[in-house]
Amino acid sequence: MTSFANSLKSEIARVARKEIKSDLQALRKTVGGQRSDIAALKKQVKQLTALLKYSQKQTKLSTKPETVATKPGGRKRQPPGPATLTAFRAKVGITQAELAKLLNASVVSVNKWEAGKTRPRAAQVDKIVQVVKLGKRAVAAQLKDIVQPIKEAHLD
């Protein structure tokens, strides 16, 4: 009877191996596909990381303060900072709208310059430097000259 028991055990083991082999084959195929998907995703993450670093570098370069206007010696001049504009307005006692009229710019631009959100363009830097050098009386006179023609145009 031992040979019968041994034969039965070996037959059961053979059938079990055969069944497991077909199941394992499907699992191996699935795992292989998932490994290739993971490799492709890793490659894509690496490319996107490189692209992100590049775009951050470009953003840093574009948001650096520009040196725009040149001084008489040929050196570059930095645009006046937000604190300079605010201090000037406080010193001469004018509003942002009045400063915008002096600079021939919009009130929104002056507001953004003072908030530090944007920098003036090269065309505006020289005007700003000239206006900031003015005193209270000169500012009042220039504002009067600007406002006077506007009032006369409305009266016509």
C-alpha positions in Angstrom: 0.0 0.0 0.0 2.9 2.3 0.4 3.7 2.2 -3.3 0.0 3.2 -4.0 0.2 6.1 -1.5 3.5 7.2 -3.0 2.1 7.1 -6.5 -1.0 9.0 -5.5 1.1 11.7 -3.8 3.4 12.1 -6.8 0.4 12.3 -9.2 -1.3 14.9 -7.0 2.0 16.9 -6.9 2.4 16.7 -10.7 -1.2 17.9 -11.3 -0.7 20.7 -8.8 2.5 21.8 -10.5 0.8 21.8 -13.8 -2.1 24.0 -12.5 0.3 26.4 -10.7 2.5 26.7 -13.8 -0.4 28.1 -15.9 -1.4 30.5 -13.1 2.3 31.6 -12.6 2.7 32.1 -16.4 -0.1 34.7 -16.4 1.3 36.4 -13.3 4.8 36.6 -14.8 3.3 38.2 -17.9 1.4 40.8 -15.8 4.5 41.6 -13.7 6.7 42.0 -16.8 4.2 44.4 -18.3 4.0 46.4 -15.0 7.8 46.6 -14.8 8.0 48.1 -18.3 5.2 50.5 -17.4 7.1 51.6 -14.3 10.3 52.0 -16.3 8.4 54.2 -18.8 6.9 56.3 -15.9 10.3 56.8 -14.3 11.7 58.0 -17.6 8.8 60.4 -18.0 9.2 61.7 -14.4 12.9 62.3 -15.1 12.1 64.3 -18.3 9.4 66.3 -16.5 11.8 67.1 -13.7 14.4 68.4 -16.1 11.8 70.5 -17.9 10.6 71.9 -14.6 14.1 72.8 -13.6 14.7 74.5 -17.0 11.4 76.5 -16.7 12.2 77.6 -13.1 15.7 78.7 -14.3 14.1 80.7 -17.1 11.6 82.3 -14.7 14.4 83.3 -12.4 16.2 84.9 -15.3 13.1 86.8 -16.5 12.2 88.1 -13.0 15.7 89.4 -12.2 15.8 93.1 -11.8 16.7 94.6 -15.1 19.4 97.1 -15.5 17.9 99.2 -18.2 18.9 102.8 -18.6 22.5 103.9 -18.8 24.2 106.6 -16.9 26.3 109.2 -18.6 29.5 107.1 -17.9 28.0 104.2 -19.8 27.2 102.2 -16.6 23.8 100.6 -16.3 21.2 102.2 -14.0 18.8 100.3 -11.8 15.2 101.5 -11.8 14.1 103.1 -8.6 12.7 100.7 -6.1 9.2 100.6 -4.6 10.4 102.3 -1.4 11.9 105.2 -3.4 8.6 105.9 -5.2 6.5 105.7 -2.0 9.0 107.9 -0.1 8.9 110.5 -2.9 5.1 110.6 -3.0 5.1 111.1 0.8 7.7 113.8 0.7 6.0 115.9 -1.9 2.4 115.0 -0.8 0.9 113.6 -4.0 -1.3 110.6 -4.8 -0.5 107.7 -7.1 -2.8 109.2 -9.7 -0.9 112.5 -9.6 2.5 110.6 -9.9 1.0 108.7 -12.8 0.1 112.0 -14.5 3.7 113.3 -14.0 5.2 110.1 -15.5 2.6 109.9 -18.3 1.8 106.3 -17.0 -1.3 104.6 -15.7 -2.3 104.5 -12.0 -2.2 100.7 -12.2 1.4 100.8 -13.3 2.4 103.1 -10.5 0.6 101.0 -8.0 2.3 97.8 -9.2 5.7 99.6 -9.1 5.2 100.7 -5.6 4.0 97.2 -4.5 7.1 95.7 -6.1 5.0 93.5 -8.4 6.6 94.8 -11.5 9.5 97.0 -12.6 9.3 100.0 -14.8 10.3 99.6 -18.4 13.4 101.3 -19.8 11.3 104.1 -21.3 10.0 105.0 -17.9 13.2 104.8 -15.9 14.6 108.1 -17.1 11.3 109.9 -16.5 11.0 108.4 -13.0 14.6 109.4 -12.1 13.9 113.0 -13.3 10.6 113.3 -11.4 12.1 111.9 -8.2 14.8 114.6 -8.2 12.1 117.3 -8.2 11.0 119.3 -5.2 7.6 120.0 -3.9 7.2 123.3 -5.8 8.4 121.9 -9.1 6.0 118.9 -8.8 3.1 121.3 -8.1 4.1 123.4 -11.1 4.3 120.5 -13.4 1.0 119.1 -12.2 -0.6 122.5 -12.8 0.8 122.6 -16.3 -0.6 119.1 -16.9 -4.0 119.7 -15.4 -4.5 123.2 -17.0 -4.5 122.1 -20.7 -6.9 119.2 -19.7 -9.4 121.7 -18.1 -9.2 124.0 -21.1 -9.8 121.1 -23.5 -13.0 120.2 -21.6 -14.2 123.8 -21.6 -14.1 124.0 -25.4 
